[in-house]
Amino acid sequence: MTTSTASRQDATSTRTVINKPRKPFNWRRAGAWTLVVIALIVTISPFLWMLRTALSSNHSLAANAGNLLPADFSWGAFKRVLGLQTPEEAIAEGGSGAAINFWWYLRSSIIVSTVVTVGQVFFSSMAAYAFSRLRWPGREKVFALFLATMMVPPIFTALPNFLMIKNLGLLNTYAGIILPFLFMTPFAIFFLRQFFLSMSREVEEAAMLDGASKFRIYFKIVLPNAAAPLATLALLTFIGTWNEYFWPLLVGQDESVRVLTVGLGVFKSQSPQGAPDWSGLMAATLIAALPVLLLFIAFGKKVVNSIGFSGIK
């Protein structure tokens, strides 16, 4: 036992220690991480500044313009936006004292965004399936012409759409806000068509041999297999509709159908003593952006993966 222990000690003592060579410093990787950190700071800084302004008092903002921390910390801005302050309290904290129907505007934004999202995803998926699976004369030319409309700035179509909605008597209605965006968009059709082209046709052909119709194949086979890109498109559409400002301002000026983005503009125009209520405006903007930020944090990875997958045929 002693001999074996001694031999092990001798072997250990005679064993040479080999130092692993140190890897050279990777300047490219360091530069890439530096750019990522800078981009992250540039992206997050506006939100941090919005939070700082929202938690400050209007009376102290000008005197502490360069301070990164809230100036005279207060929850008053959030209370003003949510209607939890009296007009006298709002005026005392630098607000206008005018009421903002925040919850009604939030309800209108949810209605418009949800209906537009459901309509665009459904109709765009049907059009994308027709462009990818159905054979009909001039299909590629029609698809190319349809994609060409992506190069037309939306401002060019605003006036014709407005005149159409006005002639239909749909001004200041949810239908007037929703209809121009309800059915489909070129990007949505292109996005889903790329995914449908990458799907295997074998299951669909087998279903056709069993006597299934095109509509049954679409609803029973295609849509369940396209759940991920459909969810991604729904998220992107919801975010885009939620942030839309110009068209709801043009068509839905009545308070009964006013969406949250337009309501924020009205809130800004209610200027107390000639100066905007910056604290209240930033608080309202943060609350309005919170649902979109949570959705994007939860499904952002799926969005990136689906976009990359849909681009591969």
Summary of the structure (lengths in Angstrom):
residues: 313
radius of gyration: 28.9
end to end distance: 68.9
largest distance: 105.0
contacts: 851
relative contact order: 0.13
helix: 73%
strand: 0%
